[in-house]
Amino acid sequence: MRGAGVKALTLAERISETADLVTVALDQLLPRADGPESRLTEAMRYAALGPGKRLRPFFALETAKMFDLDERPVLRAACALECIHAYSIVHDDLPSMSGGEARRGRPTVRRAYDEATALLAGDALQAIAFEILAHPDTHEDGAVRSELIRRLALAAGARGLCGGQMIDLLGPREDVGGMARMQRMKTGALIACAFEMPLVLARASEGERHALVGFAQDLGLAYQILGDLLEVEGDEELLGRSHRRVRIDGGPGPAKSNYVELLGAKAARERLGLLAAQTKAHLDPFGERAVYLRDSVDFMLEGPA
């Protein structure tokens, strides 16, 4: 029987345990240097080892438990994914993007170091993600490593994260469908990849893959709606970051699409509730094996990850 779902820990304990595991692994995988390039490696480590729930690695490792996978290859894949996530945040906080000053109660990388170092740190984090996946320690089968690299590249590139960011920078979307597509790429692609990579290792059925990717996509969309609600109704202390909205063409008005502006706060909250229920329903085929993933929907929607 695959992955028993008996709860030995609370969800918060399980997530915290995973976060600690991933932080230790990242600490070992990220480079240290004594030469003049040490400023770059320090900035990389500042970005990747900072505080956070590490929910994307949690999803990867939780999926691995459901399929009784060995932990080591999934942990390395999860670390690679976290490096991509960290790089995207570093670059998103650059003045040409969102221009963030603080995130999770700390100065952003560009503020803690400088803009050029932040740019290079993001580049280097992206590079090391694929270095981790390509290493034989990730999996003895080169074809499997290649497929893991392909999945992460798709999630991070023009058809995923970067493409979604480009659509966001171009200006407000005026329809919910366009908004959903943009957020599925920008926010959802890396969340979906957290499930895709262990599914590759598990040689999961198409039905299992469809259910878990559907779960990931709807969760990413729900998380974005929550973020929009917090941005309009919350404050920077609750968000854990500061924002400066910019348009790529420098024009007036809001730079980025926002579900609250498009739907109104009440309708956005209603949609969030419906999405949360729909997200959990994707896990019905897995029964008790998915108990922690099911509970993670409510946990993730409590605040920034």
Protein Blocks (a to p, Z undefined) as FASTA:
>chain_A
ZZifbdfbdfklmmmmmmmmmmmmmmmmpccdfblmlmmmmmmmmmmmmgceklmmmmmm
mmmmmnopafklmmmmmmmmmmmmmmmmmmmmpmklnopabgghiacfklmmmmklmmmm
mmmmmmmmmmmmmpmklpmblklmmmmmmmmmmmmmmmlmmmmmmmmmnopcfbfklmmm
mmmmmmmmmmmmmmmmmmmmnopafklmmmmmmmmmmmmmmmmmmmmmmmmmmcfklnop
acddddfklpgcjfbdcfklmnopklmmmmmmmmmmmmmmmmmmnmmmlmmmmmmmmmmm
npcZZ
